[in-house]
């Protein structure tokens, strides 16, 4: 579905991002995996990926998504390495959980800068390149918390719900800009922008949650279990495919029925 395409996955060496990188590589894409600071883990990821997918070209790109210039530099680096960028997956994200009463300025600004502003700056740079080529895919990974809110996660919820508006706005702008340049949307691969909202997924981000709290969370999920990273990756790969040209500006939920 993405054979031969070049994909940049931010936060692509761990958790959901790792599963997305694996799925895209398995489907034939060349994968540029973004990461920040965790060099040893990233190198281990690269070694495993090269062994499992020897026919795919896989590279690492170190950058702080909370820094606008780093975002632009990473996109340039990927384009210079591969000659083009076909797919962007905005996946990088962090949590700093505190109630609003106890949340400091930096707690708020740090989460917003990475989860929302970073997604914008990476997408902005990628979109310029995609508009020049007339094709592309952008998929942003949000969260069910952006839909429901959560105690102690005002910063995280705001950043993730902000991706909804960003996704829909960029989807509309992409079609508008292509039409203005004399390449109206129609038949073909097109340029689409979509979002995915995972529910509670079994990753390291949930590893610190106490067992009693986790049992309560499972009890709220209609299907009775946590999601798997691979289940998110499957949807991202579907949206990234050439054949998904008629899907844009949409937010896709994968949460076991938690939010209906």
N, C-alpha and C positions, 0 to 999 in steps of 0.2 A: 504493500500500500504506500510505502514511502521509499521505495527502492531508489538508491542513488542520491537521495536528497541530503542536504546538509542541515543538521539540527543543532542549535545551541540550547542547552538545558541548564538554566541557572540553578545552583544548589543541586547539581546533577550527580554527585558522588555518594549521597547518603539518602536513606529513607525513601520517600516517594520519588524524589529526583533520581535516585539510583535505579529504581524500578522503571522509570520512564526512559532513562538512557539505555537500559538493557532491552526494553521492548522495541525501541526505535532501531537499535543496532541489529536485533534479531530480524526485524522486518526489512533490513537492507540499507538503512540510513547511515551516513557518516556522522558521528556524534562528537560535538565539542561540549565537554562537561565543565561547567563553571563551579568554582569552589572558593573558599576563603579561609586561610590560616591553617587548616588541618592538612598539612602537606603530606605527612606519612600515610594517613588514611586515603588521601587522594591518589597517591602513587600506588598503593595496594589495589585500589579500585581499578586503576589503569592496567596494571599487570593482569588482573583477573579478566578484565574485559578483552584485552588483546588475545589472551589464551582462548577465551570462549567464542570470540567473534573475529577470527583472523582475517576475514575478508572485508571487514569494516575498518575505516580509518577513524581512530578514536584519539582525541587529544584533550589535555587539561588546560584550563585557562583560569588563572588566579586573579581575583578581583573583589573589591569590597562593593557590594551592591548598594550600600548606604552612601556611596560617594558618586556623584553624577559623572565626573570625568572618568572614573574607573569603569563605569557602565559603558560609556562611549568607547573607551579604549578596548575593552573586551570584545565588543561587537566588531570594531575595526580589525582586531587581531584575528578573529575567526574568519572574516571576509578575506583578509590577506593570506591566511593559511590555506583556505579551500577555494578561493576565487569567487565565492558567493555564499549567501545564507538563505535557505529556503524556509526553515521552520524555527520559530522561537518559542520556547516553553519557559514562561516566567514562573519559576517554582520556588526560588529562594525565599526563606522567611524565618522569623524568629518569634519567640514569645518572651515577655517580661511581665509576669502575672502579679498584679496587686489590685486591691480595691481602689476606686477612684480617690477616696480620701487619703490613701497612702501613696499614691502614684506621683513620683517626682517628675519634673520637666523632662529630664533625660530619658526616663522610662517611657514616656509618651513619644518623644521625638525620635528615639532610636528605632522603635518598632515601626512607626509610620515611615521613616526614611528608608528602611529596608523593604518592608512588605508592600508599600504602595508607591512611594516616590521612586524607589529603585526599579520597580516594574515599569513605571512610566519612562524613565530615562533609557532603559534598555530597549523598550518597545519603540521609543522615538527614534533611536539610532537605527534599529533594524528596519523600521517602516520606511525610512528615507531610501534605504537600499532596495527594499522590496517594491516600492513605488516606481523606482527607476527601471526595474525588471518587469514590472506589471504582474507579478505573482508572489505569493507567500502565504504563510500560515503563522498566526500568533495565538497561543493558548496560554491563559493565565490560570494558575492554580490558586483558588480562593479557599474558603472553608465554610462549613455549615454554621460556624460561629458568626460569620458575617451575616447570616440570615436570621439567626435566633438571638444573638447576643449571649453573654455569659458572665456570671459574677466573677470579678477579678480580671476580666479580659476586655475592658473598654478600649484599650489601645489596639489590641489584636483584632477585635470585632470591627472597629472603625476602619482599620487598614484593609481588612478582607472584604468588607462591604464596599469600600471605595473602589475595589477592582471591578465591581459590577458596572458602575458608571463609566470607568475607564474603558472597559471592554466594549460597551455599546457605543461610546463616543468614537473610539478608534475604528470600529467597524463601519460606522456611517462616514467618517472622514475618508477612509480608504476607498470606498466606492465613489465618493464625491471627487476625490483627487484623481482617480483613474479616469473618470468621465471627463474631467476638465482638461486632462492631458490628451484627450482623443482616444482613450482606450476604455470605453465603457464596459461595465461588468456584463457578462453574458456567457456564452459557451467557453469552455476551457477551464484551466486550473483556478484562475481568479486569485483574489487576495482576501482572506477571511480572518476575522478576529473573534475568538470565543473564550469562554471561561468554564472552569470545572470547580465544583464545590465539594470536596471530600467531607465525609463525616468523620467519626473517630476511627483512625487508621492505626494498625499495629506497627508503630515505628518508635524510635528512641525518644521522640517528643512526648510520648505517653508513658515512658518507662518509669518516671518518678512519681506517677499518680498512685496513691495508697490503694491497697487491694479493696478496701471497703468502698472507696469512691468509685473504683473501676467497676465493681459489681453493680453499683447504682446506675452507672452509665450504661452498662450492658442491658440492664432492666428497662431502660428507656428506649432502646433500639428495637423496633418491631421484629427484625430478623434475628435478634438475640445474640449478636456477635459483633466484634470489631471488623472493620474492613481490612482488606489486604492491599499493600502498595501496588501489587500487580493489577488489581481491579481498577485503580485510577489510571495506571499506565495504559491499559487496554483502551480506555476512552480517549485519552490524549492522542494515542496513535491513530485512532479512528478519525478524530477531528483534524489531525495533521495530514491526512491522506489527500492525494490529488482528487479522489472521488468525492470528497466532502465539500465541493465548491458551492453547494447551495445552502450551506449552513454558516451563518455569520451573525454576530451580535447576540449570541445565545449563551445562557448560563445553565450548565448541565450539573445536576445534583447526583452524587453517589454516596448515599448516607444510610443505607439499610432501612429507609423509611422514617428516619429520625425527625425530619421536617417535611411534612406533606402539605 
